[in-house]
Structure formats: C-alpha cells, structure tokens
Amino acid sequence: MQLKVGEFCPLIGKDCVQLQCKFFCKIQGKDTNTGKDVEEWNCAVAFLPLLLIENSGQQRQTGAAVESFRNEMVKANEVNQQVLLARMRGVATPLLEG
C-alpha cells in the first residue's frame, strides 16, 4: 500500500499555498542513509522531524570528535608530566634523545 501525502495545512485550515507561504522552503543536501543528493520543496514544519534527526546525528559526530581530541590531550599531558619528572630527577629521557 502506497501512502499519499496530503496537501491540507493545519496552520491556515485549507490546502497548502506553497510558494505564497513563508514556511514553504527548499532543502538541499545529501541523504545520510543513501548518500544520494536531495533537493526537495516542502513546508518547514513538515521538515522538522527530518531536521531533528539530522541534528542528532551531527551532535553524535561532534561528541565523538571531542572525546577523541580529549583522549589525545590526556596522552600528551601524561607524556609531558613524565618528561618534566625525569628532568627534575636529572634522568635523560628516551623521548627527547631520539
């Protein structure tokens, strides 16, 4: 069974007036599921679920990047601490000799 999208607009109480409406806009980009280019006109209110899902995906990617950066900074900080402690003790470090 194929579902058909209705044209009724609950904001104005009648069929969509498309380009005469300020909420009617174009979304252009790539579908994250298929990788295909997308260029679609529709109501901004109808696009909200799609945009919320996309925003959540971007937030997950940002969180992963921040966590990765944090882990690298922790490693670098540990190495710096080891170098400073070795220098304070007067011991040559293999990291600086190479």
N, CA, C and O of each residue as an XYZ file, in Angstrom:
392
protein
N       0.835     -1.176      0.000
C       0.000      0.000      0.000
C       0.887      1.249      0.000
O       1.787      1.366      0.831
N       0.647      2.147     -0.893
C       1.393      3.393     -1.017
C       0.651      4.503     -0.296
O      -0.523      4.744     -0.578
N       1.318      5.183      0.632
C       0.714      6.305      1.341
C       0.859      7.576      0.526
O       1.903      7.825     -0.076
N      -0.188      8.373      0.512
C      -0.158      9.635     -0.221
C      -0.100     10.781      0.784
O      -0.862     10.808      1.750
N       0.802     11.720      0.553
C       0.936     12.885      1.419
C      -0.187     13.859      1.100
O      -0.430     14.188     -0.061
N      -0.863     14.310      2.139
C      -1.962     15.257      1.946
C      -1.456     16.662      1.702
O      -0.284     16.958      1.933
N      -2.326     17.513      1.241
C      -1.991     18.906      0.957
C      -2.580     19.865      1.992
O      -2.347     21.072      1.920
N      -3.355     19.330      2.970
C      -4.023     20.179      3.946
C      -3.010     20.813      4.884
O      -2.140     20.122      5.414
N      -3.111     22.120      5.094
C      -2.233     22.850      6.007
C      -3.020     23.193      7.270
O      -4.000     23.935      7.202
N      -2.604     22.662      8.421
C      -3.327     22.975      9.659
C      -3.113     24.416     10.129
O      -3.868     24.903     10.970
N      -2.108     25.098      9.606
C      -1.852     26.476     10.019
C      -2.870     27.462      9.438
O      -3.266     28.421     10.100
N      -3.287     27.211      8.189
C      -4.247     28.122      7.552
C      -5.626     27.478      7.387
O      -6.588     28.152      7.019
N      -5.719     26.178      7.659
C      -7.010     25.492      7.603
C      -7.508     25.178      6.210
O      -8.703     24.948      6.023
N      -6.623     25.161      5.224
C      -7.006     24.802      3.851
C      -5.796     24.185      3.166
O      -4.770     23.970      3.812
N      -5.892     23.899      1.876
C      -4.776     23.297      1.146
C      -3.558     24.219      1.136
O      -3.686     25.442      1.196
N      -2.393     23.618      1.061
C      -1.120     24.341      1.047
C      -1.079     25.341     -0.112
O      -1.485     25.025     -1.230
N      -0.584     26.545      0.169
C      -0.475     27.574     -0.868
C       0.947     27.648     -1.430
O       1.266     28.539     -2.218
N       1.782     26.719     -1.025
C       3.154     26.530     -1.484
C       3.977     27.812     -1.448
O       4.214     28.341     -0.362
N       4.417     28.327     -2.576
C       5.352     29.455     -2.601
C       4.779     30.755     -2.044
O       5.532     31.695     -1.788
N       3.484     30.826     -1.855
C       2.886     32.017     -1.259
C       3.068     32.016      0.263
O       2.830     33.032      0.917
N       3.484     30.892      0.818
C       3.642     30.744      2.259
C       5.105     30.936      2.657
O       6.003     30.443      1.975
N       5.346     31.648      3.753
C       6.708     31.876      4.250
C       7.367     30.591      4.738
O       8.595     30.496      4.757
N       6.559     29.592      5.137
C       7.107     28.343      5.643
C       7.533     27.382      4.531
O       8.213     26.394      4.805
N       7.152     27.649      3.307
C       7.478     26.768      2.187
C       8.923     27.035      1.769
O       9.266     28.157      1.395
N       9.766     26.010      1.830
C      11.192     26.216      1.569
C      11.811     24.997      0.896
O      11.191     23.939      0.791
N      13.029     25.170      0.449
C      13.754     24.095     -0.226
C      14.866     23.584      0.683
O      15.601     24.363      1.290
N      14.972     22.263      0.765
C      16.070     21.604      1.481
C      16.960     20.973      0.420
O      16.482     20.281     -0.479
N      18.255     21.220      0.535
C      19.204     20.681     -0.431
C      20.388     20.106      0.324
O      20.903     20.740      1.246
N      20.825     18.918     -0.054
C      21.961     18.276      0.602
C      22.055     16.824      0.217
O      21.640     16.431     -0.873
N      22.612     16.010      1.131
C      22.757     14.575      0.882
C      21.945     13.799      1.902
O      21.914     14.137      3.085
N      21.287     12.748      1.420
C      20.567     11.836      2.310
C      21.612     10.993      3.036
O      22.407     10.301      2.399
N      21.611     11.052      4.373
C      22.630     10.339      5.145
C      22.465      8.827      5.053
O      23.437      8.097      5.249
N      21.271      8.339      4.764
C      21.050      6.896      4.655
C      21.496      6.332      3.321
O      22.065      5.242      3.270
N      21.247      7.058      2.240
C      21.551      6.536      0.900
C      22.759      7.203      0.257
O      23.368      6.632     -0.648
N      23.119      8.408      0.712
C      24.224      9.142      0.107
C      23.821      9.895     -1.151
O      24.655     10.559     -1.765
N      22.565      9.804     -1.541
C      22.093     10.474     -2.761
C      21.836     11.953     -2.481
O      21.525     12.344     -1.357
N      21.976     12.771     -3.540
C      21.655     14.198     -3.432
C      20.150     14.382     -3.264
O      19.349     13.681     -3.882
N      19.784     15.335     -2.418
C      18.380     15.628     -2.151
C      18.134     17.104     -2.431
O      18.891     17.963     -1.979
N      17.090     17.389     -3.167
C      16.634     18.760     -3.401
C      15.113     18.702     -3.394
O      14.498     18.234     -4.352
N      14.513     19.175     -2.315
C      13.081     18.999     -2.130
C      12.441     20.258     -1.567
O      12.975     20.890     -0.655
N      11.283     20.613     -2.126
C      10.477     21.726     -1.626
C       9.381     21.164     -0.749
O       8.741     20.177     -1.111
N       9.155     21.781      0.406
C       8.077     21.364      1.297
C       7.929     22.419      2.394
O       8.660     23.408      2.434
N       6.986     22.183      3.257
C       6.738     23.073      4.386
C       7.833     22.874      5.440
O       8.230     21.743      5.719
N       8.314     23.966      6.018
C       9.341     23.887      7.058
C       8.850     23.071      8.250
O       9.639     22.372      8.886
N       7.567     23.150      8.557
C       7.009     22.383      9.664
C       7.069     20.892      9.346
O       7.329     20.087     10.241
N       6.837     20.509      8.102
C       6.917     19.107      7.689
C       8.362     18.611      7.713
O       8.600     17.421      7.921
N       9.326     19.503      7.504
C      10.742     19.119      7.512
C      11.305     18.939      8.919
O      12.376     18.353      9.073
N      10.617     19.426      9.947
C      11.155     19.405     11.308
C      11.618     18.023     11.787
O      12.725     17.928     12.317
N      10.837     16.949     11.631
C      11.334     15.637     12.095
C      12.636     15.225     11.404
O      13.547     14.711     12.053
N      12.724     15.447     10.109
C      13.938     15.121      9.362
C      15.131     15.934      9.866
O      16.225     15.396     10.039
N      14.917     17.221     10.098
C      15.995     18.084     10.562
C      16.421     17.752     11.988
O      17.602     17.861     12.320
N      15.478     17.349     12.829
C      15.815     16.946     14.195
C      16.674     15.679     14.191
O      17.620     15.571     14.972
N      16.353     14.730     13.324
C      17.148     13.507     13.212
C      18.548     13.837     12.709
O      19.530     13.305     13.227
N      18.652     14.696     11.718
C      19.962     15.100     11.184
C      20.778     15.813     12.253
O      21.979     15.573     12.380
N      20.142     16.681     13.014
C      20.826     17.407     14.070
C      21.372     16.447     15.131
O      22.488     16.629     15.616
N      20.591     15.431     15.488
C      21.050     14.440     16.464
C      22.282     13.698     15.958
O      23.217     13.447     16.719
N      22.283     13.350     14.681
C      23.446     12.681     14.098
C      24.685     13.561     14.130
O      25.783     13.087     14.419
N      24.509     14.839     13.836
C      25.645     15.763     13.865
C      26.175     15.933     15.286
O      27.384     16.045     15.492
N      25.278     15.951     16.259
C      25.704     16.067     17.656
C      26.497     14.841     18.086
O      27.478     14.962     18.820
N      26.078     13.659     17.633
C      26.832     12.436     17.963
C      28.236     12.493     17.369
O      29.207     12.130     18.031
N      28.343     12.944     16.132
C      29.659     13.059     15.486
C      30.537     14.075     16.216
O      31.730     13.838     16.409
N      29.962     15.189     16.615
C      30.721     16.205     17.349
C      31.188     15.659     18.687
O      32.333     15.880     19.084
N      30.312     14.949     19.386
C      30.685     14.346     20.668
C      31.827     13.353     20.517
O      32.732     13.320     21.350
N      31.794     12.550     19.473
C      32.861     11.582     19.233
C      34.177     12.289     18.929
O      35.232     11.862     19.398
N      34.123     13.365     18.148
C      35.341     14.110     17.823
C      35.933     14.768     19.063
O      37.151     14.761     19.244
N      35.086     15.335     19.918
C      35.563     15.969     21.151
C      36.184     14.923     22.074
O      37.220     15.176     22.689
N      35.562     13.756     22.175
C      36.102     12.690     23.025
C      37.460     12.219     22.504
O      38.378     11.990     23.292
N      37.592     12.074     21.201
C      38.861     11.665     20.605
C      39.945     12.707     20.882
O      41.070     12.357     21.239
N      39.604     13.986     20.715
C      40.554     15.057     20.980
C      40.972     15.059     22.443
O      42.148     15.241     22.757
N      40.004     14.856     23.343
C      40.292     14.800     24.773
C      41.269     13.669     25.084
O      42.218     13.856     25.846
N      41.039     12.506     24.501
C      41.927     11.373     24.744
C      43.354     11.659     24.283
O      44.313     11.271     24.950
N      43.495     12.331     23.153
C      44.835     12.693     22.666
C      45.500     13.699     23.602
O      46.704     13.618     23.847
N      44.727     14.639     24.121
C      45.276     15.626     25.046
C      45.700     14.981     26.368
O      46.706     15.375     26.957
N      44.941     14.001     26.828
C      45.309     13.285     28.057
C      46.637     12.552     27.852
O      47.509     12.588     28.721
N      46.789     11.888     26.702
C      48.043     11.182     26.407
C      49.224     12.162     26.362
O      50.282     11.904     26.936
N      49.025     13.278     25.676
C      50.095     14.274     25.572
C      50.443     14.841     26.945
O      51.617     15.076     27.230
N      49.467     15.062     27.782
C      49.701     15.584     29.124
C      50.492     14.578     29.963
O      51.389     14.962     30.713
N      50.162     13.302     29.837
C      50.890     12.278     30.583
C      52.363     12.225     30.156
O      53.252     12.098     30.997
N      52.609     12.322     28.862
C      53.990     12.325     28.367
C      54.731     13.546     28.887
O      55.883     13.439     29.307
N      54.079     14.711     28.864
C      54.708     15.928     29.381
C      55.047     15.807     30.859
O      56.106     16.259     31.294
N      54.162     15.206     31.626
C      54.420     15.007     33.045
C      55.620     14.091     33.262
O      56.452     14.346     34.132
N      55.708     13.022     32.467
C      56.839     12.105     32.591
C      58.156     12.798     32.242
O      59.166     12.594     32.916
N      58.145     13.607     31.205
C      59.348     14.331     30.796
C      59.777     15.310     31.885
O      60.958     15.383     32.225
N      58.834     16.053     32.426
C      59.161     17.014     33.483
C      59.698     16.322     34.734
O      60.668     16.791     35.331
N      59.085     15.223     35.132
C      59.567     14.481     36.311
C      60.967     13.934     36.072
O      61.816     13.983     36.962
N      61.211     13.414     34.874
C      62.533     12.876     34.555
C      63.576     13.992     34.561
O      64.694     13.788     35.035
N      63.227     15.157     34.044
C      64.160     16.287     34.031
C      64.451     16.774     35.451
O      65.584     17.135     35.769
N      63.424     16.781     36.299
C      63.625     17.214     37.678
C      64.560     16.264     38.417
O      65.304     16.682     39.305
N      64.519     14.991     38.049
C      65.388     13.994     38.684
C      66.768     13.939     38.022
O      67.676     13.280     38.529
N      66.921     14.620     36.912
C      68.205     14.623     36.213
C      68.433     13.396     35.358
O      69.575     13.073     35.028
N      67.377     12.715     35.000
C      67.483     11.499     34.192
C      67.163     11.845     32.751
O      66.187     12.539     32.468
N      68.006     11.346     31.827
C      67.731     11.545     30.406
C      66.511     10.714     29.999
O      66.331      9.586     30.458
N      65.703     11.279     29.154
C      64.513     10.557     28.712
C      64.702     10.063     27.292
O      65.247     10.784     26.456
N      64.258      8.841     27.002
C      64.385      8.331     25.648
C      63.548      9.109     24.636
O      63.866      9.105     23.447
N      62.489      9.774     25.081
C      61.661     10.538     24.162
C      62.402     11.728     23.580
O      62.178     12.096     22.426
N      63.278     12.329     24.363
C      63.975     13.533     23.918
C      65.299     13.233     23.243
O      65.840     14.092     22.546
N      65.835     12.036     23.432
C      67.130     11.690     22.843
C      67.032     11.348     21.383
O      68.007     11.517     20.650
N      65.871     10.865     20.925
C      65.704     10.385     19.556
C      65.501     11.493     18.625
O      65.342     11.270     17.425
